[in-house]
């Protein structure tokens, strides 16, 4: 399975937070699965950190890549194929970061690991 982690799921996974659903934890640690973190989530983490809404032990530019590598999570670039999906994505969710993650999951056949109930309204595979 190819899994795209939502931003919260990434942060919960790397910190061992109990809010991470056990199904996501199990799937993310399964060596048969490919796990991705979108640059969109990196962007969201950077924005929230700069606004003082997210505390990190290091600046995001150091913290995110280090944690991705430590947890064997690949980076997923944002491409035109995914962005083009925004034009046809129903306006069910207002968060621009989540909307882009949905587009990436749809465009690249990924299962989106997210606890956000609004994401489940879309025709995207959700873990």
Secondary structure, DSSP 8 states (H G I E B T S, - for coil): -EEEE-HHHHHHHHHT-TTS-HHHHHHHH-TTSEEEEEHHHHHHHHHHHHTTSS--SS-HHHHHHHHHHHTT-EEE---HHHHHGGGGS-SS---HHHHHHHHHHHHHT-EEE---TTGGGSSS-B-
